[in-house]
Amino acid sequence: MIPTPTLNLFSKTSELNKFDFSNVIAQFTQFFNSLPGFEFDFSGILATWKMIAFVITVLLSMIFMVILMKLRHLTTIEPSIIEELTPPEPAKGPLYARWSEILKHMDSAKEAEWKFAVIEADKLTDLVLQRAGFQGETMGDRMLSIQEEQLISLGDLWDAHKIRNRLVHDVDYFLRYTEAKQAIDRYEKALRELGAIS
């Protein structure tokens, strides 16, 4: 009769509240090795698993460090880059308030309101040109002193100003809404380029 191997996880001399892991491994190895035709090395497997766990821990630590560095880089973006990425907020102040009023007149169904909007847009643009330092007695004189490279929308501004002149010099001039809207759009383009509104 073949003696049956027994697995004794705790030695009789050790206390129950003390757990010796290396002793358990040794017991498992001894138990399986005592079986006929069976050889098992728990300590070798344990060492292999320890090595695998160590490599995985190192890899995860490296990945964590890379992610941490990327996050730190995102939180320290230069203020100039942030300004480029975020659209500017609409300018507040007297010029913005005046421009808002002009646009409200364009929402009317009355021709007189459109005429008023065009004339006021011309006055506002003239004020901005004066503040920008362009010299001249009238708005026309100031626009003549502007070089095309100084104001890309100069041609559009001239077209809008001509419509304003028709309104001022010919009280019977009939202003169509499309013409008024075109003039207002051109004034807006110039005002945006001059930085008066955004």
KOLKOLKE-246905 format. One record per residue (C-alpha): residue number from 1; x, y, z. Coordinates in steps of 0.2 Angstrom, whole numbers. Example, Ala and Ser with C-alpha at 12.3 -4.5 7.8 and 13.67 -1.06 7.14 Angstrom:
# KOLKOLKE-246905
num:1 | u:62 | v:-22 | w:39 $
num:2 | u:68 | v:-5 | w:36 $
//
This chain:
# KOLKOLKE-246905
num:1 | u:0 | v:0 | w:0 $
num:2 | u:7 | v:17 | w:-5 $
num:3 | u:7 | v:29 | w:9 $
num:4 | u:-4 | v:44 | w:6 $
num:5 | u:5 | v:61 | w:8 $
num:6 | u:-2 | v:74 | w:19 $
num:7 | u:-2 | v:92 | w:18 $
num:8 | u:3 | v:101 | w:34 $
num:9 | u:2 | v:120 | w:31 $
num:10 | u:6 | v:124 | w:49 $
num:11 | u:19 | v:116 | w:59 $
num:12 | u:14 | v:110 | w:77 $
num:13 | u:27 | v:122 | w:84 $
num:14 | u:21 | v:138 | w:76 $
num:15 | u:7 | v:148 | w:83 $
num:16 | u:-9 | v:149 | w:74 $
num:17 | u:-9 | v:168 | w:73 $
num:18 | u:8 | v:169 | w:64 $
num:19 | u:7 | v:165 | w:46 $
num:20 | u:24 | v:160 | w:38 $
num:21 | u:21 | v:161 | w:19 $
num:22 | u:38 | v:153 | w:14 $
num:23 | u:34 | v:138 | w:26 $
num:24 | u:17 | v:136 | w:16 $
num:25 | u:26 | v:136 | w:-1 $
num:26 | u:39 | v:123 | w:6 $
num:27 | u:24 | v:113 | w:12 $
num:28 | u:16 | v:114 | w:-5 $
num:29 | u:32 | v:109 | w:-14 $
num:30 | u:35 | v:94 | w:-2 $
num:31 | u:17 | v:88 | w:-4 $
num:32 | u:17 | v:88 | w:-23 $
num:33 | u:34 | v:81 | w:-24 $
num:34 | u:29 | v:67 | w:-13 $
num:35 | u:16 | v:61 | w:-26 $
num:36 | u:22 | v:48 | w:-37 $
num:37 | u:28 | v:54 | w:-54 $
num:38 | u:25 | v:72 | w:-50 $
num:39 | u:38 | v:86 | w:-47 $
num:40 | u:33 | v:103 | w:-44 $
num:41 | u:43 | v:118 | w:-39 $
num:42 | u:32 | v:132 | w:-31 $
num:43 | u:46 | v:142 | w:-26 $
num:44 | u:52 | v:144 | w:-45 $
num:45 | u:34 | v:148 | w:-50 $
num:46 | u:33 | v:161 | w:-36 $
num:47 | u:49 | v:169 | w:-42 $
num:48 | u:43 | v:170 | w:-60 $
num:49 | u:27 | v:178 | w:-54 $
num:50 | u:36 | v:190 | w:-43 $
num:51 | u:47 | v:195 | w:-58 $
num:52 | u:31 | v:197 | w:-70 $
num:53 | u:23 | v:207 | w:-56 $
num:54 | u:38 | v:218 | w:-54 $
num:55 | u:39 | v:221 | w:-73 $
num:56 | u:21 | v:225 | w:-74 $
num:57 | u:22 | v:237 | w:-60 $
num:58 | u:37 | v:246 | w:-68 $
num:59 | u:28 | v:248 | w:-84 $
num:60 | u:12 | v:255 | w:-76 $
num:61 | u:23 | v:267 | w:-66 $
num:62 | u:31 | v:273 | w:-82 $
num:63 | u:14 | v:275 | w:-91 $
num:64 | u:7 | v:284 | w:-75 $
num:65 | u:22 | v:296 | w:-75 $
num:66 | u:20 | v:300 | w:-94 $
num:67 | u:2 | v:304 | w:-92 $
num:68 | u:6 | v:315 | w:-77 $
num:69 | u:19 | v:324 | w:-87 $
num:70 | u:6 | v:327 | w:-101 $
num:71 | u:-7 | v:333 | w:-89 $
num:72 | u:5 | v:345 | w:-81 $
num:73 | u:10 | v:352 | w:-98 $
num:74 | u:-8 | v:355 | w:-102 $
num:75 | u:-11 | v:365 | w:-86 $
num:76 | u:4 | v:376 | w:-89 $
num:77 | u:0 | v:382 | w:-107 $
num:78 | u:7 | v:400 | w:-110 $
num:79 | u:-6 | v:414 | w:-108 $
num:80 | u:-3 | v:420 | w:-126 $
num:81 | u:-8 | v:402 | w:-133 $
num:82 | u:-24 | v:403 | w:-122 $
num:83 | u:-28 | v:420 | w:-129 $
num:84 | u:-26 | v:413 | w:-147 $
num:85 | u:-37 | v:398 | w:-144 $
num:86 | u:-51 | v:407 | w:-135 $
num:87 | u:-61 | v:419 | w:-145 $
num:88 | u:-61 | v:437 | w:-139 $
num:89 | u:-76 | v:443 | w:-129 $
num:90 | u:-87 | v:457 | w:-137 $
num:91 | u:-80 | v:474 | w:-133 $
num:92 | u:-90 | v:483 | w:-119 $
num:93 | u:-91 | v:502 | w:-117 $
num:94 | u:-98 | v:517 | w:-126 $
num:95 | u:-93 | v:512 | w:-144 $
num:96 | u:-100 | v:495 | w:-142 $
num:97 | u:-116 | v:502 | w:-135 $
num:98 | u:-118 | v:515 | w:-149 $
num:99 | u:-115 | v:501 | w:-162 $
num:100 | u:-129 | v:490 | w:-153 $
num:101 | u:-141 | v:505 | w:-155 $
num:102 | u:-136 | v:507 | w:-173 $
num:103 | u:-140 | v:488 | w:-176 $
num:104 | u:-157 | v:490 | w:-167 $
num:105 | u:-162 | v:504 | w:-179 $
num:106 | u:-158 | v:492 | w:-194 $
num:107 | u:-171 | v:480 | w:-186 $
num:108 | u:-185 | v:492 | w:-190 $
num:109 | u:-197 | v:491 | w:-205 $
num:110 | u:-195 | v:510 | w:-208 $
num:111 | u:-184 | v:518 | w:-221 $
num:112 | u:-181 | v:533 | w:-209 $
num:113 | u:-173 | v:521 | w:-196 $
num:114 | u:-162 | v:514 | w:-209 $
num:115 | u:-156 | v:531 | w:-215 $
num:116 | u:-153 | v:536 | w:-196 $
num:117 | u:-143 | v:519 | w:-194 $
num:118 | u:-131 | v:523 | w:-209 $
num:119 | u:-128 | v:541 | w:-204 $
num:120 | u:-124 | v:536 | w:-186 $
num:121 | u:-113 | v:522 | w:-192 $
num:122 | u:-103 | v:535 | w:-202 $
num:123 | u:-102 | v:546 | w:-187 $
num:124 | u:-95 | v:532 | w:-176 $
num:125 | u:-83 | v:527 | w:-189 $
num:126 | u:-77 | v:544 | w:-191 $
num:127 | u:-74 | v:546 | w:-172 $
num:128 | u:-64 | v:530 | w:-172 $
num:129 | u:-53 | v:536 | w:-187 $
num:130 | u:-50 | v:552 | w:-177 $
num:131 | u:-45 | v:542 | w:-162 $
num:132 | u:-34 | v:531 | w:-172 $
num:133 | u:-24 | v:547 | w:-177 $
num:134 | u:-29 | v:549 | w:-195 $
num:135 | u:-28 | v:568 | w:-200 $
num:136 | u:-41 | v:578 | w:-210 $
num:137 | u:-55 | v:591 | w:-208 $
num:138 | u:-68 | v:579 | w:-214 $
num:139 | u:-71 | v:560 | w:-214 $
num:140 | u:-67 | v:560 | w:-233 $
num:141 | u:-51 | v:570 | w:-229 $
num:142 | u:-46 | v:557 | w:-216 $
num:143 | u:-49 | v:542 | w:-228 $
num:144 | u:-39 | v:550 | w:-241 $
num:145 | u:-24 | v:550 | w:-228 $
num:146 | u:-26 | v:532 | w:-226 $
num:147 | u:-15 | v:520 | w:-236 $
num:148 | u:-23 | v:504 | w:-242 $
num:149 | u:-11 | v:493 | w:-232 $
num:150 | u:-16 | v:502 | w:-216 $
num:151 | u:-34 | v:498 | w:-218 $
num:152 | u:-39 | v:483 | w:-229 $
num:153 | u:-57 | v:488 | w:-229 $
num:154 | u:-54 | v:506 | w:-235 $
num:155 | u:-63 | v:502 | w:-252 $
num:156 | u:-78 | v:496 | w:-243 $
num:157 | u:-78 | v:511 | w:-231 $
num:158 | u:-78 | v:523 | w:-246 $
num:159 | u:-93 | v:514 | w:-253 $
num:160 | u:-103 | v:515 | w:-237 $
num:161 | u:-98 | v:534 | w:-235 $
num:162 | u:-104 | v:538 | w:-252 $
num:163 | u:-121 | v:531 | w:-247 $
num:164 | u:-121 | v:542 | w:-232 $
num:165 | u:-117 | v:557 | w:-243 $
num:166 | u:-132 | v:553 | w:-254 $
num:167 | u:-143 | v:553 | w:-239 $
num:168 | u:-137 | v:569 | w:-232 $
num:169 | u:-136 | v:579 | w:-248 $
num:170 | u:-152 | v:572 | w:-256 $
num:171 | u:-167 | v:572 | w:-243 $
num:172 | u:-178 | v:563 | w:-256 $
num:173 | u:-166 | v:549 | w:-259 $
num:174 | u:-175 | v:532 | w:-257 $
num:175 | u:-164 | v:520 | w:-247 $
num:176 | u:-168 | v:502 | w:-250 $
num:177 | u:-166 | v:490 | w:-235 $
num:178 | u:-153 | v:480 | w:-245 $
num:179 | u:-142 | v:495 | w:-248 $
num:180 | u:-143 | v:501 | w:-230 $
num:181 | u:-139 | v:484 | w:-224 $
num:182 | u:-124 | v:483 | w:-236 $
num:183 | u:-118 | v:500 | w:-230 $
num:184 | u:-119 | v:494 | w:-211 $
num:185 | u:-110 | v:478 | w:-215 $
num:186 | u:-96 | v:488 | w:-223 $
num:187 | u:-95 | v:500 | w:-208 $
num:188 | u:-95 | v:485 | w:-197 $
num:189 | u:-80 | v:477 | w:-207 $
num:190 | u:-70 | v:493 | w:-205 $
num:191 | u:-74 | v:495 | w:-186 $
num:192 | u:-69 | v:477 | w:-183 $
num:193 | u:-53 | v:480 | w:-192 $
num:194 | u:-49 | v:496 | w:-182 $
num:195 | u:-53 | v:486 | w:-166 $
num:196 | u:-67 | v:497 | w:-161 $
num:197 | u:-79 | v:482 | w:-160 $
num:198 | u:-76 | v:464 | w:-160 $
//
